[in-house]
Amino acid sequence: MTVVLVHGNPETDAIWDELRSHLGRDDVIALSPPGFGAPVPQGFGATSDDYLAWLGTELEAIDAPIDLVGHDWGGGHVMRLACSRPELIRSWTMDIAGCFDPEYVWHDFAQAWQTPEVGEQAVAQMIAGSVEDRSAQFEERGIGSDVARRLAEAGNEEMGRCILSLYRSAAQPAMSRWGEALPAAAARPGLVIIPSEDPFTGGEVLARRSAQRAEAQVTLLEGLGHWWMCEDAERGARALGDFLGSLD
């Protein structure tokens, strides 16, 4: 088996470092989406459809049963793939299930990025900040100083362009429309992780509703926020390990 981890925005695979150590296995691969810790190929549009195609191509090259795990937009890519190409995976796990509910409303940052001119100003301001300032903002959200600095150092104009393209491609009603396919994800065992203090993904009610439609298991991480894998890597690894162990 191979565990494939996919992160989101505005991140790199550094977010998984501590969780990987607690998983205690040597069959773990972390994939970085283009623009988020990995180069952007020429002609890559950075829409949600582009990332879905990218993920499918990456998984096709892995010659082993795949347990696919996604965080933030990585979770969005994972869910869309689980709905459209379940033959590529053994199982899926994600932590933004509420975003696929028809009642989900994008958070304030996303709405800014989705707005012409306002989004450009927002990403320019984000990139213009010093590494120290950006690192401090990540630390305020429960991310350790080493990982926070690595995330801050990765922020650049290329990432900013990808942020705008990705979020604009997913403006409502796009997310709601993709959510209509959730029952197809039941073709493979799924786990929905719900960090109780995550302010970006619609809350527990919407997440549980999406999990039910996808016939997925649910794990509530009480007291943890959006970056649960950094706040308490041991508990996150235990939740993921319990799920994967149940499949053996």
C-alpha positions as CSV (number, residue, x, y, z in Angstrom):
1,M,0.0,0.0,0.0
2,T,1.1,3.6,-0.6
3,V,-0.3,6.6,1.4
4,V,-0.3,9.7,-0.8
5,L,-0.7,13.1,1.0
6,V,-1.8,16.2,-0.9
7,H,-1.7,19.6,0.7
8,G,-3.5,22.8,-0.1
9,N,-3.2,26.6,0.0
10,P,-1.0,28.5,0.8
11,E,1.2,25.6,1.8
12,T,4.0,23.1,0.9
13,D,4.4,19.5,1.9
14,A,6.2,20.7,5.0
15,I,2.8,20.6,6.8
16,W,3.0,16.8,6.8
17,D,6.4,16.3,8.3
18,E,5.5,15.6,11.9
19,L,2.4,13.6,11.0
20,R,4.5,11.4,8.8
21,S,6.9,10.7,11.6
22,H,3.9,9.6,13.8
23,L,2.5,7.4,11.1
24,G,5.6,5.2,11.4
25,R,5.5,3.8,7.9
26,D,7.8,4.0,4.9
27,D,5.2,3.9,2.2
28,V,4.2,7.6,2.4
29,I,4.5,10.0,-0.5
30,A,3.7,13.7,-0.3
31,L,2.6,15.4,-3.5
32,S,2.8,19.2,-4.0
33,P,0.3,20.7,-6.4
34,P,1.9,23.0,-9.0
35,G,2.4,26.5,-7.6
36,F,2.2,25.3,-4.1
37,G,5.8,24.1,-3.4
38,A,6.2,22.7,-6.9
39,P,6.9,24.3,-10.3
40,V,4.0,25.3,-12.6
41,P,4.3,23.5,-15.9
42,Q,4.0,25.6,-19.0
43,G,0.4,26.0,-20.1
44,F,-1.0,24.9,-16.7
45,G,-4.1,26.9,-16.0
46,A,-4.3,26.3,-12.2
47,T,-8.1,25.8,-12.2
48,S,-9.7,23.1,-10.2
49,D,-10.1,20.9,-13.3
50,D,-6.4,21.4,-14.0
51,Y,-5.5,20.2,-10.5
52,L,-7.8,17.2,-10.8
53,A,-6.1,16.2,-14.1
54,W,-2.7,16.7,-12.5
55,L,-3.6,14.5,-9.5
56,G,-4.9,11.7,-11.8
57,T,-1.7,11.7,-13.8
58,E,0.4,11.6,-10.6
59,L,-1.5,8.6,-9.2
60,E,-1.4,6.7,-12.5
61,A,2.4,6.6,-12.1
62,I,2.2,4.9,-8.7
63,D,2.3,1.2,-9.0
64,A,0.6,0.2,-5.8
65,P,-2.9,0.4,-4.1
66,I,-3.2,4.0,-3.0
67,D,-4.7,5.5,0.2
68,L,-5.2,9.1,-0.8
69,V,-5.3,11.8,1.8
70,G,-6.0,15.5,1.2
71,H,-5.9,18.7,3.3
72,D,-7.5,22.0,2.4
73,W,-7.6,22.3,-1.4
74,G,-5.7,19.1,-1.5
75,G,-8.8,17.6,0.1
76,G,-10.9,19.3,-2.7
77,H,-8.7,17.6,-5.3
78,V,-9.0,14.3,-3.5
79,M,-12.8,14.4,-3.2
80,R,-13.2,15.3,-6.9
81,L,-10.9,12.4,-7.9
82,A,-12.7,10.0,-5.6
83,C,-15.9,10.9,-7.3
84,S,-14.6,10.7,-10.9
85,R,-11.8,8.2,-10.9
86,P,-12.2,5.8,-8.0
87,E,-10.3,3.1,-9.9
88,L,-7.1,4.9,-9.1
89,I,-7.4,4.5,-5.3
90,R,-8.1,2.1,-2.5
91,S,-9.4,4.7,-0.1
92,W,-9.7,8.5,0.4
93,T,-9.5,10.9,3.3
94,M,-10.2,14.6,3.3
95,D,-10.9,17.4,5.8
96,I,-13.0,20.0,3.9
97,A,-16.2,18.0,3.2
98,G,-18.4,20.8,4.3
99,C,-17.3,22.8,1.3
100,F,-19.2,20.4,-1.0
101,D,-22.5,21.0,0.7
102,P,-25.0,23.1,-1.3
103,E,-25.3,25.5,1.7
104,Y,-21.6,26.2,1.9
105,V,-20.6,29.8,1.6
106,W,-16.9,30.6,0.8
107,H,-15.0,32.2,3.6
108,D,-13.9,35.9,3.5
109,F,-10.4,35.3,2.1
110,A,-11.8,33.1,-0.7
111,Q,-14.4,35.7,-1.6
112,A,-11.7,38.4,-1.8
113,W,-9.5,36.2,-4.1
114,Q,-12.6,35.5,-6.3
115,T,-13.2,39.2,-6.8
116,P,-11.4,40.9,-9.7
117,E,-8.8,43.5,-8.6
118,V,-9.6,42.9,-5.0
119,G,-8.0,39.4,-5.3
120,E,-4.9,40.8,-7.1
121,Q,-4.5,43.4,-4.3
122,A,-4.9,40.7,-1.6
123,V,-2.3,38.3,-3.0
124,A,0.1,41.2,-3.7
125,Q,-0.2,42.3,-0.1
126,M,0.4,38.7,1.1
127,I,3.5,38.3,-1.0
128,A,4.9,41.8,0.0
129,G,5.0,40.9,3.7
130,S,8.3,39.9,5.1
131,V,9.1,36.2,5.7
132,E,9.1,37.0,9.4
133,D,5.7,38.5,9.4
134,R,4.1,35.8,7.3
135,S,5.8,33.1,9.5
136,A,4.3,34.7,12.6
137,Q,0.8,34.6,11.1
138,F,1.2,30.9,10.5
139,E,2.4,30.3,14.0
140,E,-0.6,32.1,15.3
141,R,-2.7,29.4,13.7
142,G,-0.9,26.6,15.6
143,I,1.9,25.8,13.1
144,G,5.4,25.2,14.6
145,S,8.1,27.8,13.9
146,D,10.2,25.7,11.5
147,V,7.2,24.7,9.3
148,A,5.8,28.2,9.5
149,R,9.0,29.7,8.2
150,R,9.2,27.2,5.3
151,L,5.6,28.0,4.3
152,A,6.3,31.7,4.5
153,E,9.4,31.3,2.3
154,A,7.3,29.5,-0.4
155,G,4.9,32.4,-0.9
156,N,5.6,34.1,-4.2
157,E,4.0,35.6,-7.3
158,E,3.6,32.2,-8.9
159,M,1.7,30.9,-5.9
160,G,-0.4,34.1,-5.9
161,R,-1.4,33.5,-9.6
162,C,-2.4,29.9,-8.8
163,I,-4.5,31.0,-5.8
164,L,-6.5,33.4,-7.9
165,S,-7.1,30.9,-10.7
166,L,-8.0,28.1,-8.4
167,Y,-10.4,30.0,-6.2
168,R,-12.1,31.7,-9.2
169,S,-12.7,28.4,-10.9
170,A,-14.4,27.2,-7.7
171,A,-16.7,30.2,-7.1
172,Q,-20.2,29.2,-6.3
173,P,-22.2,27.5,-7.8
174,A,-19.2,25.4,-8.8
175,M,-18.5,23.8,-5.5
176,S,-22.2,23.0,-5.0
177,R,-22.3,21.4,-8.5
178,W,-19.2,19.2,-7.8
179,G,-20.9,18.2,-4.5
180,E,-23.7,16.6,-6.5
181,A,-21.3,13.9,-7.4
182,L,-20.5,12.9,-3.7
183,P,-22.5,9.6,-3.8
184,A,-20.0,8.4,-6.4
185,A,-17.2,8.6,-3.8
186,A,-18.9,5.7,-2.0
187,A,-17.3,3.4,-4.5
188,R,-14.2,3.5,-2.2
189,P,-14.0,3.6,1.6
190,G,-13.7,7.2,2.8
191,L,-12.9,9.1,5.9
192,V,-14.0,12.7,6.6
193,I,-11.9,14.4,9.2
194,I,-13.7,17.3,11.0
195,P,-11.5,19.7,13.0
196,S,-14.0,21.3,15.3
197,E,-12.3,24.7,15.3
198,D,-11.7,25.1,11.5
199,P,-13.3,28.4,10.5
200,F,-12.9,27.9,6.7
201,T,-14.9,24.8,5.8
202,G,-18.5,25.2,6.8
203,G,-18.6,23.5,10.2
204,E,-19.5,20.1,11.5
205,V,-23.1,20.0,10.3
206,L,-22.2,20.5,6.7
207,A,-19.3,18.2,6.9
208,R,-21.3,15.4,8.4
209,R,-24.0,15.9,5.7
210,S,-21.4,15.5,3.0
211,A,-19.9,12.5,4.7
212,Q,-23.3,10.8,4.8
213,R,-23.8,11.4,1.1
214,A,-20.4,9.9,0.3
215,E,-21.1,7.0,2.8
216,A,-17.8,7.9,4.6
217,Q,-16.6,7.4,8.1
218,V,-16.3,10.5,10.3
219,T,-13.6,11.5,12.8
220,L,-14.1,14.6,14.9
221,L,-10.9,16.2,16.1
222,E,-12.3,18.2,19.0
223,G,-10.4,21.4,19.8
224,L,-8.2,21.4,16.7
225,G,-8.3,23.9,13.8
226,H,-7.6,24.0,10.1
227,W,-4.0,22.9,10.5
228,W,-4.8,19.9,12.7
229,M,-1.8,17.9,11.4
230,C,0.5,20.6,12.8
231,E,-1.4,21.4,16.0
232,D,-1.5,17.8,17.2
233,A,0.3,15.5,14.7
234,E,0.1,12.5,17.0
235,R,-3.7,12.6,17.3
236,G,-4.1,13.2,13.5
237,A,-1.8,10.3,12.7
238,R,-3.8,8.1,15.1
239,A,-7.1,9.0,13.4
240,L,-5.6,8.3,10.0
241,G,-3.9,5.1,11.1
242,D,-7.1,3.8,12.7
243,F,-9.0,4.3,9.5
244,L,-6.3,2.7,7.3
245,G,-5.9,-0.2,9.7
246,S,-9.6,-0.9,9.4
247,L,-9.2,-1.5,5.7
248,D,-6.5,-4.3,6.0
